[in-house]
Amino acid sequence: MVKIRTIGAFRVFFYSNEHEPEHVHVARDNGEVKIELFTANGKPKLVEAVGMKRSDIRRAMKIVAENRDEFFEAWRAYFG
């Protein structure tokens, strides 16, 4: 796991064996979401959610939307 950043109780990361499309995982407590960074409509897209409350999913989506460029740069720096 490659940690990008912690924002409040949310940990943003990707796994070292990831694949495109560019995405991040956001975890809190025992829950985790996978969010694609760039989609056709220009907004992040929720791909998968496991064990996370809806309110936490909304917050995770907001975190990714607000920090997408930073997360994308981290992806590119790691994977090339």
MMTF fields as JSON, N, C-alpha, C and O atoms, coordinates in Angstrom:
{
  "mmtfVersion": "1.0.0",
  "mmtfProducer": "UNKNOWN",
  "numBonds": 319,
  "numAtoms": 320,
  "numGroups": 80,
  "numChains": 1,
  "numModels": 1,
  "chainsPerModel": [1],
  "groupsPerChain": [80],
  "chainIdList": ["A"],
  "bondAtomList": [4, 2, 8, 6, 12, 10, 16, 14, 20, 18, 24, 22, 28, 26, 32, 30, 36, 34, 40, 38, 44, 42, 48, 46, 52, 50, 56, 54, 60, 58, 64, 62, 68, 66, 72, 70, 76, 74, 80, 78, 84, 82, 88, 86, 92, 90, 96, 94, 100, 98, 104, 102, 108, 106, 112, 110, 116, 114, 120, 118, 124, 122, 128, 126, 132, 130, 136, 134, 140, 138, 144, 142, 148, 146, 152, 150, 156, 154, 160, 158, 164, 162, 168, 166, 172, 170, 176, 174, 180, 178, 184, 182, 188, 186, 192, 190, 196, 194, 200, 198, 204, 202, 208, 206, 212, 210, 216, 214, 220, 218, 224, 222, 228, 226, 232, 230, 236, 234, 240, 238, 244, 242, 248, 246, 252, 250, 256, 254, 260, 258, 264, 262, 268, 266, 272, 270, 276, 274, 280, 278, 284, 282, 288, 286, 292, 290, 296, 294, 300, 298, 304, 302, 308, 306, 312, 310, 316, 314],
  "bondOrderList": [1, 1, 1, 1, 1, 1, 1, 1, 1, 1, 1, 1, 1, 1, 1, 1, 1, 1, 1, 1, 1, 1, 1, 1, 1, 1, 1, 1, 1, 1, 1, 1, 1, 1, 1, 1, 1, 1, 1, 1, 1, 1, 1, 1, 1, 1, 1, 1, 1, 1, 1, 1, 1, 1, 1, 1, 1, 1, 1, 1, 1, 1, 1, 1, 1, 1, 1, 1, 1, 1, 1, 1, 1, 1, 1, 1, 1, 1, 1],
  "groupList": [{"groupName": "MET", "atomNameList": ["N", "CA", "C", "O"], "elementList": ["N", "C", "C", "O"], "formalChargeList": [0, 0, 0, 0], "bondAtomList": [1, 0, 2, 1, 3, 2], "bondOrderList": [1, 1, 2], "singleLetterCode": "M", "chemCompType": "L-PEPTIDE LINKING"}, {"groupName": "VAL", "atomNameList": ["N", "CA", "C", "O"], "elementList": ["N", "C", "C", "O"], "formalChargeList": [0, 0, 0, 0], "bondAtomList": [1, 0, 2, 1, 3, 2], "bondOrderList": [1, 1, 2], "singleLetterCode": "V", "chemCompType": "L-PEPTIDE LINKING"}, {"groupName": "LYS", "atomNameList": ["N", "CA", "C", "O"], "elementList": ["N", "C", "C", "O"], "formalChargeList": [0, 0, 0, 0], "bondAtomList": [1, 0, 2, 1, 3, 2], "bondOrderList": [1, 1, 2], "singleLetterCode": "K", "chemCompType": "L-PEPTIDE LINKING"}, {"groupName": "ILE", "atomNameList": ["N", "CA", "C", "O"], "elementList": ["N", "C", "C", "O"], "formalChargeList": [0, 0, 0, 0], "bondAtomList": [1, 0, 2, 1, 3, 2], "bondOrderList": [1, 1, 2], "singleLetterCode": "I", "chemCompType": "L-PEPTIDE LINKING"}, {"groupName": "ARG", "atomNameList": ["N", "CA", "C", "O"], "elementList": ["N", "C", "C", "O"], "formalChargeList": [0, 0, 0, 0], "bondAtomList": [1, 0, 2, 1, 3, 2], "bondOrderList": [1, 1, 2], "singleLetterCode": "R", "chemCompType": "L-PEPTIDE LINKING"}, {"groupName": "THR", "atomNameList": ["N", "CA", "C", "O"], "elementList": ["N", "C", "C", "O"], "formalChargeList": [0, 0, 0, 0], "bondAtomList": [1, 0, 2, 1, 3, 2], "bondOrderList": [1, 1, 2], "singleLetterCode": "T", "chemCompType": "L-PEPTIDE LINKING"}, {"groupName": "GLY", "atomNameList": ["N", "CA", "C", "O"], "elementList": ["N", "C", "C", "O"], "formalChargeList": [0, 0, 0, 0], "bondAtomList": [1, 0, 2, 1, 3, 2], "bondOrderList": [1, 1, 2], "singleLetterCode": "G", "chemCompType": "PEPTIDE LINKING"}, {"groupName": "ALA", "atomNameList": ["N", "CA", "C", "O"], "elementList": ["N", "C", "C", "O"], "formalChargeList": [0, 0, 0, 0], "bondAtomList": [1, 0, 2, 1, 3, 2], "bondOrderList": [1, 1, 2], "singleLetterCode": "A", "chemCompType": "L-PEPTIDE LINKING"}, {"groupName": "PHE", "atomNameList": ["N", "CA", "C", "O"], "elementList": ["N", "C", "C", "O"], "formalChargeList": [0, 0, 0, 0], "bondAtomList": [1, 0, 2, 1, 3, 2], "bondOrderList": [1, 1, 2], "singleLetterCode": "F", "chemCompType": "L-PEPTIDE LINKING"}, {"groupName": "TYR", "atomNameList": ["N", "CA", "C", "O"], "elementList": ["N", "C", "C", "O"], "formalChargeList": [0, 0, 0, 0], "bondAtomList": [1, 0, 2, 1, 3, 2], "bondOrderList": [1, 1, 2], "singleLetterCode": "Y", "chemCompType": "L-PEPTIDE LINKING"}, {"groupName": "SER", "atomNameList": ["N", "CA", "C", "O"], "elementList": ["N", "C", "C", "O"], "formalChargeList": [0, 0, 0, 0], "bondAtomList": [1, 0, 2, 1, 3, 2], "bondOrderList": [1, 1, 2], "singleLetterCode": "S", "chemCompType": "L-PEPTIDE LINKING"}, {"groupName": "ASN", "atomNameList": ["N", "CA", "C", "O"], "elementList": ["N", "C", "C", "O"], "formalChargeList": [0, 0, 0, 0], "bondAtomList": [1, 0, 2, 1, 3, 2], "bondOrderList": [1, 1, 2], "singleLetterCode": "N", "chemCompType": "L-PEPTIDE LINKING"}, {"groupName": "GLU", "atomNameList": ["N", "CA", "C", "O"], "elementList": ["N", "C", "C", "O"], "formalChargeList": [0, 0, 0, 0], "bondAtomList": [1, 0, 2, 1, 3, 2], "bondOrderList": [1, 1, 2], "singleLetterCode": "E", "chemCompType": "L-PEPTIDE LINKING"}, {"groupName": "HIS", "atomNameList": ["N", "CA", "C", "O"], "elementList": ["N", "C", "C", "O"], "formalChargeList": [0, 0, 0, 0], "bondAtomList": [1, 0, 2, 1, 3, 2], "bondOrderList": [1, 1, 2], "singleLetterCode": "H", "chemCompType": "L-PEPTIDE LINKING"}, {"groupName": "PRO", "atomNameList": ["N", "CA", "C", "O"], "elementList": ["N", "C", "C", "O"], "formalChargeList": [0, 0, 0, 0], "bondAtomList": [1, 0, 2, 1, 3, 2], "bondOrderList": [1, 1, 2], "singleLetterCode": "P", "chemCompType": "L-PEPTIDE LINKING"}, {"groupName": "ASP", "atomNameList": ["N", "CA", "C", "O"], "elementList": ["N", "C", "C", "O"], "formalChargeList": [0, 0, 0, 0], "bondAtomList": [1, 0, 2, 1, 3, 2], "bondOrderList": [1, 1, 2], "singleLetterCode": "D", "chemCompType": "L-PEPTIDE LINKING"}, {"groupName": "LEU", "atomNameList": ["N", "CA", "C", "O"], "elementList": ["N", "C", "C", "O"], "formalChargeList": [0, 0, 0, 0], "bondAtomList": [1, 0, 2, 1, 3, 2], "bondOrderList": [1, 1, 2], "singleLetterCode": "L", "chemCompType": "L-PEPTIDE LINKING"}, {"groupName": "TRP", "atomNameList": ["N", "CA", "C", "O"], "elementList": ["N", "C", "C", "O"], "formalChargeList": [0, 0, 0, 0], "bondAtomList": [1, 0, 2, 1, 3, 2], "bondOrderList": [1, 1, 2], "singleLetterCode": "W", "chemCompType": "L-PEPTIDE LINKING"}],
  "groupTypeList": [0, 1, 2, 3, 4, 5, 3, 6, 7, 8, 4, 1, 8, 8, 9, 10, 11, 12, 13, 12, 14, 12, 13, 1, 13, 1, 7, 4, 15, 11, 6, 12, 1, 2, 3, 12, 16, 8, 5, 7, 11, 6, 2, 14, 2, 16, 1, 12, 7, 1, 6, 0, 2, 4, 10, 15, 3, 4, 4, 7, 0, 2, 3, 1, 7, 12, 11, 4, 15, 12, 8, 8, 12, 7, 17, 4, 7, 9, 8, 6],
  "groupIdList": [1, 2, 3, 4, 5, 6, 7, 8, 9, 10, 11, 12, 13, 14, 15, 16, 17, 18, 19, 20, 21, 22, 23, 24, 25, 26, 27, 28, 29, 30, 31, 32, 33, 34, 35, 36, 37, 38, 39, 40, 41, 42, 43, 44, 45, 46, 47, 48, 49, 50, 51, 52, 53, 54, 55, 56, 57, 58, 59, 60, 61, 62, 63, 64, 65, 66, 67, 68, 69, 70, 71, 72, 73, 74, 75, 76, 77, 78, 79, 80],
  "secStructList": [7, 3, 3, 3, 3, 3, 3, 6, 6, 3, 3, 3, 3, 3, 7, 6, 6, 7, 7, 1, 1, 7, 3, 3, 3, 3, 3, 3, 6, 6, 3, 3, 3, 3, 3, 3, 1, 7, 7, 6, 6, 1, 1, 7, 3, 3, 3, 3, 3, 3, 1, 7, 7, 2, 2, 2, 2, 2, 2, 2, 2, 2, 2, 2, 2, 2, 2, 2, 2, 2, 2, 2, 2, 2, 2, 2, 2, 2, 2, 7],
  "xCoordList": [0.848, 0.0, 0.899, 1.885, 0.525, 1.268, 0.355, -0.61, 0.666, -0.158, 0.143, 1.304, -0.903, -0.747, -0.91, -0.089, -1.981, -2.294, -3.357, -4.155, -3.352, -4.422, -5.129, -4.493, -6.452, -7.271, -8.313, -9.254, -8.135, -9.016, -8.878, -7.771, -10.002, -10.0, -9.861, -9.899, -9.701, -9.662, -8.231, -7.455, -7.888, -6.575, -6.726, -7.559, -5.928, -5.988, -4.737, -3.625, -4.916, -3.785, -4.102, -5.231, -3.089, -3.294, -2.379, -1.458, -2.631, -1.811, -0.662, -0.799, 0.438, 1.627, 1.473, 2.292, 0.445, 0.22, -1.028, -1.686, -1.359, -2.568, -2.478, -1.432, -3.588, -3.715, -4.565, -5.28, -4.479, -5.328, -6.761, -6.967, -7.738, -7.632, -7.153, -7.286, -6.596, -6.06, -7.164, -8.239, -6.88, -7.871, -7.151, -5.959, -7.896, -7.367, -8.36, -9.518, -7.888, -8.718, -8.753, -7.746, -9.897, -10.046, -10.641, -11.682, -9.975, -10.416, -10.685, -10.051, -11.639, -11.933, -12.47, -13.344, -11.942, -12.344, -12.23, -11.147, -13.32, -13.282, -13.817, -13.961, -14.114, -14.667, -13.654, -12.646, -13.94, -13.048, -13.84, -14.782, -13.449, -14.025, -12.893, -11.754, -13.245, -12.335, -12.959, -14.129, -12.17, -12.698, -11.799, -10.601, -12.396, -11.68, -11.503, -12.446, -10.299, -10.0, -10.607, -11.135, -10.542, -11.015, -11.989, -11.698, -13.138, -14.147, -14.563, -14.115, -15.405, -15.855, -16.547, -16.426, -17.266, -17.969, -17.089, -17.553, -15.826, -14.9, -14.955, -14.23, -15.789, -15.92, -15.382, -15.414, -14.887, -14.491, -15.698, -16.844, -15.411, -16.484, -16.256, -15.174, -17.293, -17.251, -17.296, -18.224, -16.294, -16.214, -16.709, -17.422, -16.32, -16.661, -16.664, -15.853, -17.579, -17.634, -17.898, -18.801, -17.095, -17.243, -17.184, -16.184, -18.251, -18.256, -18.183, -17.792, -18.555, -18.476, -19.881, -20.68, -20.162, -21.467, -21.617, -20.631, -22.87, -23.123, -22.529, -21.977, -22.635, -22.08, -20.565, -19.996, -19.909, -18.464, -18.105, -17.071, -18.941, -18.716, -18.791, -17.95, -19.801, -19.923, -18.689, -18.178, -18.22, -17.033, -15.803, -14.986, -15.66, -14.532, -14.57, -13.535, -15.756, -15.895, -15.489, -14.837, -15.871, -15.52, -14.01, -13.417, -13.398, -11.951, -11.238, -10.301, -11.681, -11.041, -11.278, -10.352, -12.481, -12.766, -11.891, -11.39, -11.71, -10.943, -9.432, -8.701, -8.963, -7.526, -7.099, -6.011, -7.949, -7.729, -6.388, -5.703, -6.001, -4.735, -3.547, -2.626, -3.564, -2.499, -2.442, -1.362, -3.601, -3.656, -3.19, -2.508, -3.564, -3.135, -1.613, -0.968, -1.045, 0.408, 1.115, 2.157, 0.558, 1.144, 1.1, 2.056, -0.021, -0.167, 0.907, 1.613, 1.027, 1.985, 3.433, 4.273, 3.72, 5.072, 5.457, 6.611, 4.484, 4.764, 4.797, 5.723, 3.791, 3.661, 4.319, 4.513, 4.659, 5.332, 4.42, 4.885],
  "yCoordList": [-1.169, 0.0, 1.239, 1.316, 2.204, 3.458, 4.571, 4.943, 5.091, 6.138, 7.467, 7.856, 8.163, 9.479, 10.557, 11.466, 10.443, 11.514, 11.04, 10.154, 11.651, 11.458, 12.787, 13.815, 12.762, 13.959, 13.631, 12.878, 14.196, 13.852, 12.369, 11.868, 11.671, 10.235, 9.386, 8.157, 10.024, 9.321, 9.156, 10.111, 7.936, 7.631, 7.423, 6.631, 8.127, 8.03, 7.3, 7.659, 6.268, 5.445, 4.706, 4.732, 4.051, 3.065, 1.889, 1.997, 0.782, -0.407, -0.394, 0.166, -0.991, -0.944, -1.734, -1.59, -2.558, -3.348, -2.89, -3.7, -1.617, -1.086, -1.1, -1.399, -0.773, -0.737, 0.474, 1.022, 0.879, 1.978, 1.486, 0.282, 2.342, 3.785, 4.252, 3.544, 5.457, 6.015, 6.136, 6.672, 5.632, 5.667, 5.64, 5.345, 5.951, 5.869, 5.104, 4.912, 4.685, 4.069, 5.032, 5.656, 5.145, 5.985, 5.102, 4.476, 5.056, 4.187, 4.998, 6.02, 4.51, 5.055, 3.908, 3.157, 3.786, 2.69, 1.37, 1.034, 0.619, -0.662, -0.581, -1.609, 0.617, 0.778, 1.3, 1.906, 1.053, 1.488, 1.721, 0.988, 2.748, 2.998, 3.075, 3.413, 2.751, 2.894, 3.947, 3.841, 4.977, 6.1, 6.365, 6.61, 6.313, 6.644, 8.159, 8.906, 8.613, 10.046, 10.836, 11.927, 10.313, 11.05, 10.203, 9.052, 10.771, 10.083, 10.982, 12.125, 10.475, 11.226, 12.533, 13.529, 12.535, 13.759, 14.694, 15.743, 14.322, 15.191, 15.103, 15.824, 14.242, 14.11, 12.753, 11.785, 12.687, 11.384, 10.434, 10.866, 9.146, 8.145, 7.081, 6.504, 6.841, 5.767, 4.434, 4.168, 3.609, 2.312, 1.208, 0.299, 1.3, 0.238, 0.811, 1.676, 0.324, 0.725, -0.506, -1.294, -0.656, -1.802, -1.304, -0.722, -1.531, -1.26, 0.194, 0.493, 1.112, 2.53, 3.137, 2.847, 3.977, 4.644, 5.621, 6.137, 5.863, 6.786, 8.161, 8.767, 8.655, 9.979, 9.978, 10.969, 8.882, 8.783, 8.638, 9.142, 7.964, 7.857, 9.238, 9.594, 10.014, 11.378, 12.208, 12.949, 12.087, 12.839, 12.374, 13.199, 11.077, 10.546, 11.071, 11.436, 11.106, 11.636, 13.108, 13.543, 13.865, 15.284, 15.46, 16.329, 14.646, 14.704, 14.458, 15.175, 13.451, 13.145, 14.265, 14.654, 14.786, 15.875, 17.096, 17.737, 17.411, 18.598, 18.421, 19.406, 17.185, 16.916, 16.045, 15.471, 15.952, 15.027, 15.235, 14.261, 16.482, 16.733, 16.211, 15.618, 16.425, 15.917, 14.391, 13.807, 13.755, 12.294, 11.746, 10.723, 12.433, 12.024, 12.14, 11.25, 13.22, 13.401, 12.305, 11.811, 11.922, 10.83, 9.523, 8.747, 9.283, 8.073, 8.056, 7.062, 9.17, 9.263, 9.162, 8.534, 9.77, 9.708, 8.272, 7.874, 7.5, 6.131, 5.176, 4.375, 5.263, 4.3, 4.769, 3.972, 6.029, 6.552, 6.962, 7.414],
  "zCoordList": [0.0, 0.0, 0.0, 0.732, -0.846, -0.942, -0.441, -1.109, 0.731, 1.327, 0.663, 0.533, 0.241, -0.363, 0.69, 0.802, 1.46, 2.416, 3.396, 3.092, 4.582, 5.557, 5.722, 5.953, 5.602, 5.764, 6.826, 6.576, 7.998, 9.105, 9.403, 9.6, 9.437, 9.711, 8.446, 8.522, 7.286, 6.008, 5.518, 5.504, 5.117, 4.551, 3.049, 2.607, 2.273, 0.817, 0.355, 0.744, -0.481, -0.889, -2.176, -2.666, -2.709, -3.766, -3.471, -2.661, -4.121, -3.926, -4.931, -6.019, -4.586, -5.438, -6.734, -7.642, -6.834, -8.052, -8.8, -9.453, -8.714, -9.338, -10.855, -11.43, -11.486, -12.936, -13.302, -12.462, -14.545, -15.007, -15.137, -15.286, -15.088, -15.03, -13.649, -12.651, -13.628, -12.392, -11.35, -11.619, -10.167, -9.089, -7.746, -7.665, -6.707, -5.349, -4.486, -4.857, -3.356, -2.331, -1.156, -0.822, -0.544, 0.642, 1.727, 1.53, 2.87, 3.957, 5.211, 5.471, 5.97, 7.293, 8.14, 7.709, 9.332, 10.224, 9.461, 8.981, 9.341, 8.638, 7.218, 6.557, 6.735, 5.402, 4.398, 4.764, 3.13, 2.064, 0.787, 0.486, 0.038, -1.281, -2.298, -1.975, -3.534, -4.664, -5.563, -5.931, -5.922, -6.692, -7.887, -7.741, -9.073, -10.305, -10.36, -10.098, -10.701, -10.651, -11.804, -11.589, -13.011, -14.188, -14.987, -15.313, -15.301, -16.1, -17.252, -17.348, -18.111, -19.284, -18.904, -19.617, -17.791, -17.39, -16.555, -16.107, -16.343, -15.63, -14.122, -13.437, -13.594, -12.142, -11.692, -12.452, -10.451, -9.918, -9.882, -9.763, -9.987, -10.043, -8.97, -8.859, -8.192, -7.204, -7.943, -8.707, -7.708, -8.366, -7.446, -7.87, -6.182, -5.223, -3.817, -3.487, -2.995, -1.586, -0.735, -1.016, 0.306, 1.204, 2.64, 3.06, 3.388, 4.814, 5.228, 6.356, 4.333, 4.663, 4.638, 3.748, 5.62, 5.687, 4.518, 3.992, 4.125, 3.015, 3.255, 2.337, 4.467, 4.766, 4.595, 4.138, 4.955, 4.77, 3.291, 2.853, 2.534, 1.088, 0.453, -0.371, 0.838, 0.3, 0.653, -0.186, 1.874, 2.295, 1.525, 1.118, 1.319, 0.549, -0.892, -1.45, -1.484, -2.841, -2.889, -3.838, -1.878, -1.823, -1.669, -2.308, -0.833, -0.647, -1.972, -2.323, -2.697, -3.981, -4.981, -5.692, -5.051, -5.984, -5.695, -6.619, -4.435, -4.056, -4.192, -4.289, -4.199, -4.218, -5.395, -5.388, -6.39, -7.501, -8.194, -8.508, -8.437, -9.128, -8.317, -8.88, -7.013, -6.144, -6.189, -6.271, -6.133, -6.148, -7.497, -7.555, -8.58, -9.911, -10.036, -10.59, -9.529, -9.573, -8.79, -9.218, -7.647, -6.855, -7.637, -7.617, -8.329, -9.163, -10.237, -10.405, -10.967, -12.076, -11.567, -12.212, -10.431, -9.872, -9.525, -9.685, -9.049, -8.631, -9.828, -9.96, -10.695, -11.795, -13.084, -14.002, -13.168, -14.363, -15.471, -16.518]
}
